[in-house]
Amino acid sequence: MTEIPTAPVPSSTSSPSEEKEGAGFDVVCRDAVLAGRAMSSGQFLAGLIADSQLQTVGRPDKLAVDLFPGVDAVVVQQIWDRALAVGLYAGRLSSAPRLYRDQMERIQGELEAAGHHAMGGLVGRSRRLVAPEERSHPADGEDPRGH
């Protein structure tokens, strides 16, 4: 099997400065491709957010409620950023809650240990509803009735 090198192979005619320049060009190319992907994903998410804004207020003429003209714009942005992060994370959890069972149990414990019993209870309830503990399979020695 032929092994493909991961770095450019220096030619006998290239100088060390040309090799460094070539490696720099590779970094610039990777950076541009990855930045483009991030921007494309950001535009996709922006469309979902715009859709969600209208869905949650009902009609385009009600979108002005999201401007909060009587509140400092910096504060509104800080609240928006925090709420968006929480909403996106909650959406991730809700799309596949069973994948996050252990995390939810850990978070519940952390909240309760910090004295946030109401919040811990909410996490525990959600975990039990959407990501219950795995039940034993009859082949594991229990009959379907749990005996």
N, C-alpha and C positions, 0 to 999 in steps of 0.2 A: 504494500500500500504506500502511495506517495504521500508524504507529509507536506502540508501547505504551511509555509512560514507565516507567523502572525505579524511580523514587522517587515518593512521593506528591506530587501536584500541590497546592500550597498554594491554599486557597480565599481569596477576598477577605475572608471573615469570620473566618479563623483567625489567631491571633497566633503569633509565633515560638515562644513557649513551648509552645503547643498542637501545633505542627508537630514540635518536638523530642520531645514526649511521644508523639506518634503514631509517630515513627521508633523510639523506645524500645520501644513496644508491638510493633512488627514484629520487633525483635530478640528480645524475650521469646518471641514465638510461634515464630520459627525455632529458638531455643534449645530450647524445649519439644519440638518435633517431632523435632529431631535427637537430643536426649537420649533420647526415647522409643524411637527406632530403635536407638540404641546399647544401651539396656537390653534390648530385645527380642532383639537379636542376641546379647547376653551370656547371656541365658537359654537361647537355642538352643544356644550353645556349651557351657553348663553341662550341658545334657542329653547332649551328645556326650561330654563328659568323664566324666560319671557312667557312661554306657554303657561307655566305654573302661576305666574303673577295674575294673568287674566283669569285662569280657572278659579283662583281663590277669591277674586273680587267680583266676578260675575259678568261685568260689562266693561268695555273700554273706557267709558266715561267715569268709571269709578277708580281707575288706575291712579288718579291724583292722591288717593289716600296713602299710597306708598311714598309720597314725597315728604310728608311730615313738615310742612313749612314753618311751624312754630318751634321746631327743635333744631339745635345746632347741627349743621350738616356733618360735622366731624363725628359727633355722637351717633347720629343716624347711621353713618357708614360703619362705625365700630359695631353697632348692634346688628346691622345687616350682615356683616362679615361673620360674626359669631353665630347668628341664627342660620345662615347658609351652611356653615360647617356642620352644625348640629343636625340640620335637616338632611344634608347629604349623607352623613354617617348613619342617621336613623333609617334612611332609605336603603342603605347597604345592608343593615341588619335585617330589615323587614323583607328583603328579597330572598334571603336564605338563612333564616334564624337558626336552624339546626347546626349550621357551620360555626355559630358563635355561642353555643351553649356554655362551653367552659369559660369563655370570656365573660359572659353575662353573670355566671355564678361568681367569678372572681370580683367583678365590679360590684355586685350585690354585697359581697363580704367587705370590700373596701369602704363602700358607703356606710354600711352599718357600723363598722369599726370606728369610723370618723363621727359617729353620732347622727348620721343622716338616715334614720330608720324608715321614714316615710318613703324616701327615694329608693332605698334598698329594697323595701317591700314591693314597690312598683316594678323594679327590675326583676325580682324573684317571681312575681305573678306573671309577667310577660314571658319569662323564661319557661315557666311551667306550662303556660298555654300554648306557646308556639314551638318550644324546643324541649319537650319533656324528656326525661331520662329514657334511655333505650330499655325496652322490655326484653326479658329473656325470650329466646326462641324455643319452641317446644323441643327442638333437637338438643337443646342444652340441658335437658333433664327435667323440665317442667312441662306439665300438660297445659293446653291452651287456657285452662281455667285458673292457672297459677298455683296448682297443688304439687 
